[in-house]
Amino acid sequence: NPFWAQAWAAFGIKVPAIVGAIGVIRWSASSGHVGTVAGVNGSKLILLGGDQSNAIKLSSFDRSKFIGFRWPETYPIKQYPALQGIAPSVGSLGDTR
């Protein structure tokens, strides 16, 4: 199902956790979340995502929650700076509902 968040784990090519990559989270076998990596801070990743408390926002998630980081095959991999702005909220399963 292309509308399933975890389906993004097969998108493009595999990359490390870098700013600009698509980050895929697995909450359970049938639920997950996907967004753009906006920053990396040790064991925490800042994800820019939609449908989080009915908003588009930056949220912080533990690196251990991610099942993959992907990059479009047709676009060269680049190093981008982290997004600057307000401090992200701490992400949770509830934020993605």
Buried (B, 14 or more C-beta within 10 A) or exposed (E): EEEEBBEBBEBBEEBEEBBBBBBBBBBEEEBBBBBBBBBBEEEBBBBBBEBBEEEEBBBBBEBEBBEBBBBEEEEEEEEEEEBEEEEBBEBBEEBBE
